[in-house]
Amino acid sequence: MPTPYKAEFFDRNFDFKFFSVISEPQIKTDYLTLDKSSITVPSLAEISRGWFCHVTCGKDVVFQGTVASVNQSKNTTVIQLSPMISLFDVQVYKDRNTYNKTNLEGWIADIITENFINSGDSVQNITGLTVTASTVTNGIALNLEDNIHDFWQDIAKKAIQNAKITISCSFDPQNRTVNAEIKSHANQSEITIEADLQNVTDQSFTLRDDWGSTNKCVIINKENESQQLSFYADDYTAPTVCKIEMITVGNDETFQDAAKDKADELLKKSDFDNLIELQFRSSDRIIPDIEIGRPCRIIKNGTVYHTVLTGITKKSGFKTLIFGGVRIDLTKILKLKGAI
């Protein structure tokens, strides 16, 4: 007999509110688009948006998140859940000049502390929240244009793309704590997965062709448009695909340095430029548990693809690992662009 799933709900002060045995839920974890997951409670449950949800199967924690929406229908309640990291999907103010390409993890931790621990607003602060920067990464340019940031779009996504730095978040209902950790996976060894093995029950490869990608850029100083610099990709050749960008130069940097950082971002060849999806049975023991942000090498027909784990979905006894920073679903494309 399969082990039943259980969903427990707590308010934002960790007071227990409700629990229910549920069917196997469909869990979506996409670090880039923060997709919602859905569970169905077999009763008319009085559950409030914003509560914490803790989903388990036996001793295993299957999912943690916050209640995004509640829909009661007949004798069931359908609940949409946002991942815990979506707590930080907000606008923040942070002087971009306080970041000088040193200790990116610590700088991100400072933003979370300022906005959710020491904000001066007891409602905005997250009860029991602690944040830890477990690694230190230097030399990463974020190319921030001003001091108001969409935290997930402008900072979190750039951190994973440029330095394999991720933010994780979980809560402990017994100890009434929320724990956030920022760390880099860049120095971890690649995990090798052979896509042609029989344990891979389905697969999809979407590889971005370099043909037609930006190979030249012109950077212009927004405050002084007479200042312009051109940069070229290492493999620059016809046809020229030029991107023109205006930048704002910070107080403690020169236009030349700021322009170089922006050009590096625009011309960089990234192991993020793919979408690989591999499906396995949930009971598969060949593939180890992999953290979001972990570098991986996928082998298919003898060709090696270097990529990064960015998502996991679980449904109907199967799990799908999602690699890379490309998305083909229209809604996800718009989310990646910050359009929705």
Salt bridges, closest charged atoms under 4 A:
ASP11 OD2 - LYS17 NZ 3.91
ASP15 OD1 - ARG176 NH1 3.20
ASP30 OD2 - ARG327 NE 2.96
ASP30 OD2 - LYS332 NZ 2.91
ASP35 OD2 - LYS332 NZ 2.94
ASP35 OD1 - LYS335 NZ 3.69
GLU114 OE2 - LYS94 NZ 2.72
GLU190 OE1 - ARG297 NE 3.97
GLU190 OE2 - HIS306 ND1 2.74
ASP235 OD1 - LYS269 NZ 3.64
GLU245 OE2 - LYS243 NZ 3.89
GLU245 OE1 - LYS262 NZ 3.97
GLU253 OE2 - ARG96 NH1 3.88
ASP261 OD1 - LYS101 NZ 3.20
ASP264 OD2 - LYS260 NZ 2.90
GLU265 OE2 - LYS262 NZ 3.49
ASP271 OD2 - LYS164 NZ 3.25
ASP273 OD1 - ARG208 NH1 3.31
GLU291 OE2 - LYS183 NZ 3.15
GLU291 OE1 - HIS185 ND1 3.97
